[in-house]
Structures are given as structure tokens and as C-alpha cells.
Amino acid sequence: MTAREEAVVRPVHADRPVAAEATPDRLVEVGERLERVLEGGAPESPVAREDARELVRLLTDLYGEVLERVLDLADDAGSLTDDLLARLADDRLVGSLLLVHGLHPYSVQERVERALASLRLERHSAEAAATVSEDGTVRVSVVASGCGSAAVVDMVRAAVEEAAPDADVHVEAAQSGTPAFIPLETLMPKRATVRT
């Protein structure tokens, strides 16, 4: 096989090492690096900085249009099934890009409900209810009892904030109807009575 034939057969990105799974954290890291480059690249030239920012905006708009076009082509071909759409939306990286470009298939309410369902709060003897106001504010009330209730509230907050980074999220613990206090005598072993 000639070098030219090999180049045609081999994928374009074959030289690149396989990257670890990309995450929204990676997107944040890239965004912060871009900001440092923009700020540090030409401190004496605000015009050059603004030109660089405009270039980043144009590239971001372009890949957003490409992502939308890919979804349209898949839909036109009948390949964009509900299952595939759910898998794309649930992928941390793809889902966050869909969200950035206004292409996410689930509303804020649906994303929050899916996040809460994935936590399986019943295993923690807890439950949560969420409401989303018209302005996009998410309010979550968590009912949990016992010494782990603060951890459950933190777990709910993290899941909801990840599912709805575009919303103003408020998570609060509600009072449980079950007392968290366990009487000491119920924990002590019963003493055997000695018959005489």
C-alpha cells in the first residue's frame, strides 16, 4: 500500500492519542485557558483582544450550527430515534454542548426530574420535589431523615446543578415527619433476667 493509499484508508485523527472521556469539567478548563490566552496575549491592545473574542464567538457559533445540522441529518435519515436522542442528551459532554447551543431535547423541568430519578432517593429514605418557575429558577425541597440528611441534600444539589447549569438552583431541606432521634434504650442489648 502506498503512503497516499494509507492516508486515504487511515482516519484523519488516527495520529491523535485516544483522549480520556471528555466532561463538562474539561469544557470549563478549556474555556478558562481560552480566557487566559485572550487576556494575556495582547494586554496592550484591547482591539486585538476583542478581535480574538470575536473569533472565538464565530467558531463557537459555527460548531453549534454544525451540531444542529448533524442532528437534522440524522433526523431526516430516520436515525435520530428517541433512544439515540436520550443517549446524546445524557452524555455529559454532548448534552452540555446541546445545552449551550439551545439544542437540548429536554426542558429544565425534565432534566431536573431525570436527575432526581437517577439518584434513587428511596434508598436513602429520602424524597425530593422540584418546581421550575417561568424565570428558570429551580426550587427543590428535600425530605430526608437521620444523620445523613445533609449529605443527601448535598447530593441532590450537585445532581440538579449538573442537570440544569442554565438555571438558578435552590435546594433546601424540608422537615421530615419521622423524628431523627433514636431512643438510647432501643439500641442497648436487653439484659437477660436470672431466675433464682
C-alpha positions as CSV (number, residue, x, y, z in Angstrom):
1,M,0.0,0.0,0.0
2,T,1.4,3.4,-1.0
3,A,1.6,6.3,1.5
4,R,-1.2,8.0,-0.3
5,E,-3.5,5.0,-0.2
6,E,-2.6,4.6,3.5
7,A,-3.6,8.2,4.2
8,V,-6.9,7.7,2.5
9,V,-7.7,4.5,4.4
10,R,-6.5,5.8,7.8
11,P,-8.9,8.1,9.7
12,V,-7.9,11.8,9.8
13,H,-7.4,11.7,13.6
14,A,-5.5,8.4,13.7
15,D,-2.4,10.1,14.8
16,R,-4.0,11.6,17.9
17,P,-3.9,9.6,21.1
18,V,-7.3,8.4,22.4
19,A,-8.4,11.1,24.8
20,A,-9.9,10.3,28.2
21,E,-13.6,10.7,28.4
22,A,-14.3,14.4,28.0
23,T,-16.5,16.0,30.6
24,P,-18.1,19.4,31.2
25,D,-15.2,20.0,33.6
26,R,-13.0,19.7,30.6
27,L,-15.1,22.3,28.8
28,V,-14.7,24.7,31.7
29,E,-11.0,24.1,31.7
30,V,-10.7,24.9,28.0
31,G,-12.9,28.0,28.5
32,E,-10.6,29.2,31.3
33,R,-7.5,28.6,29.2
34,L,-9.0,30.5,26.3
35,E,-9.8,33.4,28.6
36,R,-6.2,33.4,29.9
37,V,-4.9,33.4,26.3
38,L,-7.2,36.2,25.3
39,E,-6.3,38.3,28.4
40,G,-2.5,37.6,28.3
41,G,-2.0,37.5,24.5
42,A,-2.2,41.3,23.9
43,P,-2.6,43.2,27.1
44,E,-1.7,46.5,25.4
45,S,-4.2,46.1,22.7
46,P,-7.9,46.0,23.6
47,V,-8.8,45.9,19.9
48,A,-6.7,42.7,19.4
49,R,-8.4,41.1,22.5
50,E,-11.8,42.0,21.2
51,D,-10.9,40.5,17.7
52,A,-9.8,37.3,19.4
53,R,-13.0,37.1,21.4
54,E,-15.0,37.7,18.2
55,L,-13.0,34.8,16.6
56,V,-13.9,32.5,19.5
57,R,-17.6,33.5,19.2
58,L,-17.6,32.9,15.5
59,L,-16.0,29.4,15.9
60,T,-18.5,28.6,18.7
61,D,-21.4,29.7,16.5
62,L,-20.0,27.6,13.7
63,Y,-19.7,24.4,15.6
64,G,-23.1,25.0,17.1
65,E,-24.6,25.2,13.6
66,V,-22.7,22.0,12.6
67,L,-24.0,20.2,15.7
68,E,-27.6,21.3,14.8
69,R,-27.0,20.2,11.2
70,V,-25.8,16.7,12.3
71,L,-29.0,16.3,14.4
72,D,-31.1,17.4,11.4
73,L,-29.4,15.0,9.0
74,A,-29.8,12.1,11.5
75,D,-33.5,13.0,11.9
76,D,-34.0,13.3,8.2
77,A,-32.5,9.8,7.7
78,G,-34.8,8.4,10.4
79,S,-31.8,7.6,12.6
80,L,-32.5,10.1,15.4
81,T,-34.6,7.8,17.5
82,D,-35.9,8.6,20.9
83,D,-33.3,6.2,22.4
84,L,-30.4,7.9,20.5
85,L,-31.6,11.4,21.4
86,A,-31.8,10.3,25.1
87,R,-28.3,8.9,24.9
88,L,-26.9,12.1,23.3
89,A,-28.7,14.2,25.9
90,D,-27.5,12.0,28.8
91,D,-23.8,12.1,27.6
92,R,-22.1,14.7,29.8
93,L,-20.1,16.3,27.0
94,V,-22.6,16.1,24.2
95,G,-25.5,17.0,26.5
96,S,-23.7,20.1,27.7
97,L,-22.9,21.2,24.1
98,L,-26.5,20.7,23.1
99,L,-27.5,22.9,26.1
100,V,-25.0,25.6,25.2
101,H,-26.5,25.8,21.7
102,G,-30.1,25.6,22.7
103,L,-30.5,22.2,21.1
104,H,-31.1,20.1,24.3
105,P,-34.2,18.0,23.8
106,Y,-35.3,18.2,27.4
107,S,-36.7,21.2,29.2
108,V,-35.2,22.3,32.6
109,Q,-38.1,20.6,34.4
110,E,-37.5,17.3,32.5
111,R,-33.7,17.4,33.1
112,V,-34.2,18.1,36.9
113,E,-36.8,15.2,37.1
114,R,-34.5,12.8,35.3
115,A,-31.6,13.8,37.6
116,L,-33.7,13.3,40.7
117,A,-34.9,9.9,39.5
118,S,-31.4,8.8,38.8
119,L,-30.4,9.4,42.4
120,R,-32.9,6.7,43.7
121,L,-33.5,8.7,46.8
122,E,-35.8,6.0,48.3
123,R,-32.6,4.0,49.0
124,H,-31.6,6.9,51.4
125,S,-35.1,7.1,52.9
126,A,-35.5,10.5,51.2
127,E,-37.6,12.2,48.6
128,A,-37.4,15.4,46.7
129,A,-39.8,17.6,44.8
130,A,-38.8,20.2,42.3
131,T,-40.6,23.2,40.7
132,V,-39.4,25.4,37.9
133,S,-40.7,28.9,37.7
134,E,-41.2,30.8,34.5
135,D,-37.9,32.7,35.0
136,G,-36.0,29.4,35.1
137,T,-35.5,29.3,38.9
138,V,-35.5,25.7,40.2
139,R,-36.6,25.1,43.7
140,V,-36.0,21.6,45.2
141,S,-37.4,20.5,48.6
142,V,-35.6,17.5,50.0
143,V,-37.2,15.4,52.8
144,A,-34.6,13.2,54.5
145,S,-34.1,12.0,58.0
146,G,-31.2,10.8,60.0
147,C,-27.6,11.8,60.4
148,G,-27.0,11.5,56.6
149,S,-29.7,14.0,55.6
150,A,-27.1,16.8,55.0
151,A,-25.2,14.5,52.6
152,V,-28.5,13.7,50.8
153,V,-29.2,17.4,50.3
154,D,-25.7,18.0,49.0
155,M,-26.1,15.0,46.6
156,V,-29.4,16.4,45.3
157,R,-27.9,19.9,44.9
158,A,-24.9,18.6,42.9
159,A,-27.1,16.4,40.6
160,V,-29.6,19.2,39.9
161,E,-26.9,21.8,39.3
162,E,-25.2,19.5,36.8
163,A,-28.5,18.7,35.1
164,A,-29.6,22.4,34.9
165,P,-26.4,24.6,34.8
166,D,-28.6,27.1,32.9
167,A,-30.9,27.6,35.9
168,D,-30.8,29.3,39.2
169,V,-31.0,26.3,41.6
170,H,-32.2,26.5,45.2
171,V,-32.2,23.3,47.2
172,E,-33.5,23.2,50.8
173,A,-34.1,20.6,53.4
174,A,-37.7,20.2,54.5
175,Q,-38.8,18.8,57.8
176,S,-39.3,15.1,57.9
177,G,-42.4,13.7,59.6
178,T,-40.1,11.0,61.1
179,P,-38.0,12.0,64.1
180,A,-34.3,11.6,63.6
181,F,-33.8,10.9,67.3
182,I,-33.5,7.2,68.2
183,P,-34.0,6.5,71.9
184,L,-30.9,5.1,73.5
185,E,-32.7,2.2,75.2
186,T,-33.7,0.8,71.8
187,L,-30.0,0.4,70.9
188,M,-28.9,-1.3,74.1
189,P,-29.0,-5.1,74.3
190,K,-31.7,-6.5,76.5
191,R,-30.4,-7.9,79.7
192,A,-31.3,-11.5,80.5
193,T,-33.1,-11.9,83.7
194,V,-31.7,-14.5,86.0
195,R,-34.2,-16.8,87.7
196,T,-33.5,-17.9,91.2
